[in-house]
């Protein structure tokens, strides 16, 4: 069951705390929006936290799992 979810660009520091990844590692996993995008330069990706303490980073659009703490 999903307890919480948020986009990385809205809370990058929280994403680092929840995943345990450093800022550069987080950037490698999710990437940044391209220059021509409305959110140019912002980190992409969505963090999902489950009730069993599983943390997942998914692609912001396709919802493909990019990283998990398993």
Secondary structure, 3 states (H helix, E strand, C coil): CEEEEEEHHHCHHHHHHHHCCCHHHHHHHHCECCCCCCCCCCECCEEEEECCCCEEEECCCCCCEEEECC
